[in-house]
């Protein structure tokens, strides 16, 4: 699985409709509504083979792929496997690709989050080891 920040992963791009996603992954149809406001809702679907959860946002007429969260230890970012990297290694890798601004905080559940706002990417560490990566885009 190859992460493409602000784009998607592998050959699946952010902005792909839910219908087009189902054509590509016909085995992945167990969508779960995780948030629903007046006209906007968010749904998730798990791809077990990739150890990833994909998120779709939209309304009754169209749902678009907007974010991904993965625990896949084989994931690649900028040509490098990242789950073997330390916090400083991730910060250096992101800086090498012009993502220099980040924030760091300890989440309620105990993981450390290093968030790169301009890349829309979050790296979660537990006991100093990368535990998951989330990335996406905003669709208004």
C-alpha positions in Angstrom: 0.0 0.0 0.0 1.5 3.3 -1.2 0.3 6.4 0.6 0.0 9.5 -1.6 -0.6 12.5 0.6 -3.4 14.7 -0.4 -4.2 12.3 -3.3 -5.2 8.8 -1.8 -3.3 5.6 -2.0 -2.2 3.2 -4.8 -4.7 3.7 -7.6 -7.5 5.0 -5.4 -7.8 8.8 -5.4 -9.6 11.0 -2.9 -12.8 12.2 -4.5 -13.7 8.8 -5.9 -17.4 8.2 -5.5 -18.7 5.4 -3.3 -20.2 3.7 -6.4 -16.8 3.7 -8.2 -15.1 2.4 -5.1 -17.6 -0.5 -4.9 -16.8 -1.4 -8.6 -13.1 -1.6 -7.7 -13.6 -3.4 -4.3 -16.9 -5.3 -4.7 -16.1 -7.3 -1.6 -16.2 -4.1 0.5 -19.8 -3.1 0.8 -20.3 -3.1 4.6 -20.4 0.7 5.0 -21.2 2.0 8.5 -22.6 5.5 9.1 -20.3 7.1 11.7 -21.6 10.6 11.7 -24.7 12.2 10.3 -25.6 15.9 10.4 -28.4 17.7 8.6 -27.3 17.1 5.0 -23.8 15.7 5.5 -22.9 12.3 6.6 -19.7 10.3 7.0 -19.5 6.6 6.3 -16.6 4.1 6.9 -15.7 0.8 5.3 -12.9 -1.5 6.4 -10.6 -3.2 3.9 -9.3 -6.1 6.0 -6.6 -7.2 3.5 -5.1 -3.7 3.8 -5.7 -3.3 7.5 -7.3 0.0 6.6 -10.5 2.0 7.1 -11.7 4.3 4.4 -14.0 7.3 5.0 -16.6 8.7 2.6 -18.4 12.0 3.1 -21.3 13.5 1.3 -25.1 13.6 1.1 -27.8 11.3 -0.2 -26.9 12.0 -3.8 -23.1 11.4 -3.7 -20.5 10.1 -1.2 -16.8 10.8 -1.9 -13.7 9.1 -0.6 -12.0 11.7 1.7 -9.7 10.0 4.2 -7.9 6.8 5.1 -6.6 5.3 8.3 -4.2 2.3 8.3 -2.3 0.0 10.6 -0.8 -1.8 7.7 2.9 -2.4 8.7 3.9 -2.7 5.0 2.6 0.8 4.1 5.0 3.0 2.0 5.3 6.8 2.1 7.8 8.5 -0.2 9.2 5.2 -1.2 10.0 4.1 2.4 8.4 1.7 4.8 7.3 4.0 7.7 6.2 1.6 10.5 9.8 0.9 11.3 10.6 4.6 11.7 10.8 6.6 14.9 9.0 9.9 15.6 12.1 11.8 14.6 12.5 9.7 11.4 8.9 10.6 10.4 9.5 14.3 11.1 12.7 14.2 9.0 11.0 12.3 6.2 8.2 14.7 6.0 10.6 17.7 6.1 12.6 16.2 3.3 9.4 16.5 1.2 8.6 20.0 2.3 6.1 19.3 5.1 7.9 21.2 7.9 5.1 22.4 10.1 3.7 19.9 12.6 2.0 19.8 15.9 2.3 17.1 18.6 0.0 16.1 21.4 -0.9 13.2 23.6 -4.4 12.0 22.9 -6.9 11.1 25.6 -6.4 7.4 24.9 -2.6 7.7 25.4 -1.2 7.8 21.8 1.1 10.6 20.7 -0.2 12.3 17.6 2.2 14.1 15.3 0.0 16.1 12.9 1.1 17.7 9.7 -1.6 20.2 8.9 -0.5 21.1 5.3 -0.2 17.4 4.4 -3.5 16.5 6.2 -1.7 13.6 7.8 -1.6 12.3 11.4 1.0 9.8 12.7 0.0 8.0 15.9 2.6 6.5 18.2 2.2 4.2 21.1 5.2 3.5 23.4 7.4 5.2 20.8 6.3 2.9 17.9 4.1 4.0 15.0 0.7 2.4 15.5 -1.4 4.1 12.7 -1.4 6.7 10.0 -4.4 8.8 8.9 -4.5 11.1 5.8 -7.1 12.8 3.7 -8.5 15.9 2.1 -11.2 18.4 2.8 -14.2 18.4 0.5 -16.7 21.2 1.1 
